[in-house]
Amino acid sequence: MGAPEENDAALLRAVAAGDQAALARLYDRHAGWLQVRLTRRCPDPETVREVLQDTFVTVWRSAGAHRGGEAGGWLWTIAARRLVDALRARERAERYAPVPAPPAPSAEDCVLDGLDGPGGVDGLEFGDVGTALGRLGPELREVLRATVVDGLTTREAATLLGIPEGTVKSRALRARRELRAALARLAGERGGQPRPLATPPSSPRRPLGGTA
């Protein structure tokens, strides 16, 4: 049996050819962790279920656009954007103020969200990035999560977080500036260079980009 990356690519090629059984196997492999990550961003279980279903409908229709390799990052990009679409639709239907952001995650959650997936992150050393993230305010961590980890545009992040686009831009600039400063302080405290994320050979980092 091949590596997970090869299996995902083979399943997606089969899905692109119209194989419904391959789509079911792909769902069984990835739906669990996708649901966990969606739930972190949306407290409504019905919306999460709908977004998860829409994600795999999109996979069925556009599997041929996947460029090969492990599917985790590609699937999450689709799911995050389907969540944005769902929040926009709910906002239009109910005609109320922008949806408030979910509770701020811990620094550990911010790091895990950039690296998690179906295989987990056992044995990963987070180093100074996790410490530096912990020194940022929750509103700055949310913007980093949406724009960097989830790969959303400024407009999509604004909808997801329920804040103006200008606020997203200003917080993103401030967050990057404060993160650099925090890493520099950590390096100075030890008299050396910042300790980067270390990924063991058995746990390759998963792609976070891609197009929906």
N, C-alpha and C positions, 0 to 999 in steps of 0.2 A: 504494500500500500504506500502511495507516494506521500510527500510532505503536504502539510495543510495548504500551503500556497498553491501547490499543483492541484490539489483536490478542489479548492475554491474556483480556480480558473477553469478546470474541466466541467464543474457543475454549471458555471455561468455560460460556457460554450453550449452545453446541452440545453440550458434554458433558452438561449438565443435561438436554438433550433426547434423550440416548441415542446420541450420535454417537461411535462408537469411534475413528474416524479422527481426530477432534478431540482425543481423549485421547492418541492416539499422538503427535500433533504437539506437544501440551503437554509430554509426557514428553521428547521430543527436545530441546525448548527448555530445560527446567529440570533434568532429571535429573543432568546433569554437575556443576553447582555444588552441588546438594543432596548428592550423594555425597561431594564434597570436604569440606563442612562436617560431615557426619555422621562421616566418618573422623577428623576432628580430635577428636571426642568419644568415639569407640569404636574401639579398635584391631582388633576382630574383623571381617574383611571379610564373613563370612557373615551376621553380625547386621546390618551396614550394608546388604547386599543385601536382606535380609528387610524391614528398616525402609523402604527405598526403595520396595519393592513395595507394602507396606502403605499407604504414603503415597498412592500413586496409586490404590489401591483405595478409600481414603477419599475422594479427589477425585472418583472416579467416582460414589460414593454421595451426596456432599454438595455437588457443584458448584453447585447452586442456592442454597446459602447464601452464596456469595461475593457481595460487594456492588459489584463492578465495579472497574476499574482494574488495574494491574499485579499479578500474582499472586505475586510473589516472597515477600513477607512472610507472606502467608496460607499458602503452601505450606510455608515453613520452620516456622511454628508447628505445623502438622500433623506434620511430620517429627520435630521435637524431642519432641513428646509421644508419638509412636509409639516413639521411642527409649527414653523413660522406661518405657513399657509393656513393651518387649522386655527391658530390664534387670531389671524386676520379675519377669517370667516366668522369666528365667534364674536369678535368685536363689532363687525358690521351688523350681525344678526341681532345682538342684544343692545347695541347702541349705548355702550357705556364707556367709561374712561379706559385708557390703555391698561392692559393686563399687568398687574404688579409682578415684579420679579419674584421668583421663588426664594426661600430662605438661603442666605449666603452659605456657600460650601466652606468646609475647612480647607486649610492649605493642602492637606493630604489629598482631598477630593480633586483640587485643581490639578495637581500633578498626575494623579491616577487617570483623570479624564483625558489627558494627552497621550496616555500609554495603554489604557485598558482595552479589552476586547475579549473574544471567546477564550483565549488561552490564559488570561490572568497575568499578574505581574509578580509572581513569586520570585524572590531572590533579587528584586530590583533595588538598587541603592539610589535614593533620591538626591542626596548631597545638598549643596547649598541652594539649589533652586527651590526646593520645598521650604527651607528656612526663610528664604527671601520672600516667597509668596506669602508666608505667614505674617510678614511685617507690613503687607499692604492692607488697606481698608477693604471691607467686603464688596463695596460698589466697584472698586478697581479690579478686584479679582473676577467679578462677574463679567466685566467688559473684556478682560483678557480671555476668559473662557469662551465667550461667544465669538470674538473676532479672530483669535489665534487658534484655539483648540478646535472649535466647531467650524472654523473657516467661513463664517457668515459675512455678508457685506455689511456696511454701516447701516443701511436701511433695514436689513433683516434683523440685525442685532438690536436696533432701536425698537422694532416691533416685539421681539422676544422679551426684552427687558422692560418695556413700557416706559421708555424715556425718549426725548428728542434726539434726532440724528446728531445735532451739534454737541449734545452732551456725551454721546458715544465717542465722538472724535476727540473731544477734550479729555475725557477720562482715559481713553486709550493712550494718548500722548503722555499724560501724567503717570499712568501705570507703568509704561515702559521706562520712563525717566526714574521713577522711584525704585523699580526693580533693579535697574543698573546700579543705582546708588546703594541699595541694600546689599547687592553682591559685592560691590567694592568695599563696603564696610566689613563684611564678613571676611574678605580676603585680608584686609588690614588687621583685623582682630587676631588672625593667625600668622600674619607676616608672610603670606604666600599668595598664590593664585586661587581664584574660586574653584571649588571642587565640583566638576561637572557631573551630570547624570551619567551613571555607569550602567550599561546594559549588558548582562552576561550573554555569551554566545547562544545559550539555549533559549533566550527570550528576546528575539529580534523586535525592534521597535516597529510598530505598525504604521502604515501610511495614514496621514490625517487629511490629505487633500482629496482632490477628485471633483468631478462635476456631476450634478444630479440630472 
